Amino acid sequence: MVASPSPHNQAIAGRHRVAVIGGGSAGISVAARLRRAGVTDITLVEPSDTHWYQPLWTLVGGGQASLRSTRRSEASVIPDGVRWIRRHALAVDPDARTVTLSGGDELAYEHLVMAPGLQLDWDAVPGLAKAVGHDRVSSNYAPEYAPRTWDLIKRMRSGTAVFTHPATPLKCGGAPQKIAYLAADYWRKQKVLDRIRIILVLPDPTLFKVPEWARTLEQVTARYGIEVRLRSEMTAVDGDRREVVLTDHANGTEETVHYDLLHAVPPQSAPDWVKDSPLADPANPLGFVAADKHTLQHPQYPNVFALGDVANLPTSKTGAAVRKQAPVVAANLLDAMKGKTPTRRYDGYTSCPLVTARDRMLLAEFDYDLKPSPTFPLINTFKERRDMWVFKRYVLPPVYWHGMLTGRL
Ligand SMILES: Cc1cc2nc3c(=O)[nH]c(=O)nc-3n(C[C@H](O)[C@H](O)[C@H](O)COP(=O)(O)OP(=O)(O)OC[C@H]3O[C@@H](n4cnc5c(N)ncnc54)[C@H](O)[C@@H]3O)c2cc1C
């Protein structure tokens, strides 16, 4: 049965046993697990009628998947028996245990799961909001632009292509560089790579946090002749002049570069209403929600749990991390509902499928200690592999739709 949004006030009235804010990867996974465990009074607040499988947006931008294949109706992924309120959460008062919704109503809850994802701050880089989607500027970070990335890559035969990575935490830390490799491999196959200058701009001192994979990525960038700017970021864009300002934080210099293609990844932060709420971690300038890094429970409000991109956890924000966080939140929430101390622990597992060519991938999986935690221990995932690319393209999407979102995997 497909869910439909609950009609107005009658669905909002009363105090709800569990309220889940956000029906993306994290919110749906937790709701499905709670339903499987027999919880009956679950209310989901989600404004969108579309659910996106964002990990494929990289391949949309690289011309290897259609945007349509990344989209399903929100109604089709909401578990049976979960009440859907199709509104925005606008504020949360964890002392009163209420969430203010668009339209002005207040939703009262006993337990709260915070999963509204993060916010793309296009305005944080002068000129970017105006330029993206025009002027040869694209971004795989929004579905309206990802197909445009492929149009630009396909048409390019010479010139300068710039790929940027913001200095804030972001969803899928590998995505800003994966698209550079997909583009470079395409240009290599088209025999135009030697006519294209590729600049990859990264804020960190290395290509990847875990040295084992950083070493392989150094070989990948060298193979394509990519100019890597470490400790650097994009600080302004002028779409009319097709110029981007790159700031090198290591030596405090700025350079204005003319581009023919700019793949821009915007700075990211918690949604503004979350930043302004008492749930935001006061130690985090970007306003992500405070959560114990193992139990995912809020340190001040034990009836609140956070997971996914909105949670302030010292690991990379990915759907793969959500897959491991959801069972922990569901189990610990069930304990909290019974008045017990949560005991399930999340170890920081995250995974970055680093696509390095149009048919090759490195599967980087690691935990809070940056210790590799391979799902397939017998396979050498420190080298680029075709089977891993097939895994990302053809195996992971059905695993997501039929396993993760239904609370089975
Ligand atoms: C280009 C790209 C490539 C990626 N590649 C990978 C990859 O290869 N592997 C991987 O594991 N991950 C990847 N990711 C990251 C992954 O998609 C996210 O980490 C994951 O979707 C996080 O889940 P979430 O539920 O926290 O957020 P989301 O899935 O973004 O869901 C948030 C939900 O909250 C809703 N919402 C927003 N505001 C409100 C509000 N005010 N009230 C109520 N609801 C609200 C939204 O509509 C949305 O449905 C990629 C992401 C991008 C953009």
The ligand as a Gaussian input file, in Angstrom:
#p B3LYP/6-31G(d) Opt

LIG

0 1
 C       26.435000      13.971000      -5.393000
 C       26.285000      13.055000      -4.207000
 C       26.917000      11.831000      -4.218000
 C       26.801000      10.981000      -3.140000
 N       27.419000       9.759000      -3.200000
 C       27.284000       8.891000      -2.181000
 C       27.837000       7.572000      -2.275000
 O       28.438000       7.201000      -3.285000
 N       27.680000       6.741000      -1.225000
 C       27.000000       7.120000      -0.106000
 O       26.861000       6.298000       0.812000
 N       26.456000       8.354000       0.020000
 C       26.578000       9.245000      -0.987000
 N       25.988000      10.494000      -0.903000
 C       25.474000      10.964000       0.398000
 C       24.091000      10.439000       0.781000
 O       23.174000      10.653000      -0.259000
 C       23.643000      11.178000       2.058000
 O       24.655000      11.072000       3.030000
 C       22.344000      10.569000       2.604000
 O       21.299000      10.797000       1.688000
 C       22.014000      11.168000       3.981000
 O       20.735000      10.782000       4.395000
 P       19.820000      11.791000       5.259000
 O       18.546000      11.060000       5.453000
 O       20.581000      12.292000       6.417000
 O       19.596000      13.036000       4.300000
 P       18.699000      13.060000       2.961000
 O       18.709000      11.721000       2.325000
 O       19.196000      14.220000       2.190000
 O       17.223000      13.319000       3.479000
 C       16.818000      14.461000       4.174000
 C       15.300000      14.563000       4.071000
 O       14.836000      15.574000       4.948000
 C       13.845000      16.313000       4.277000
 N       13.761000      17.647000       4.877000
 C       14.525000      18.720000       4.582000
 N       14.139000      19.782000       5.328000
 C       13.119000      19.353000       6.102000
 C       12.300000      20.000000       7.066000
 N       12.436000      21.283000       7.372000
 N       11.331000      19.266000       7.675000
 C       11.179000      17.955000       7.376000
 N       11.932000      17.299000       6.467000
 C       12.894000      18.006000       5.838000
 C       14.292000      16.320000       2.822000
 O       13.210000      16.610000       1.941000
 C       14.826000      14.916000       2.667000
 O       13.834000      14.016000       2.248000
 C       26.052000      11.362000      -1.998000
 C       25.389000      12.596000      -1.986000
 C       25.492000      13.435000      -3.090000
 C       24.770000      14.761000      -3.068000

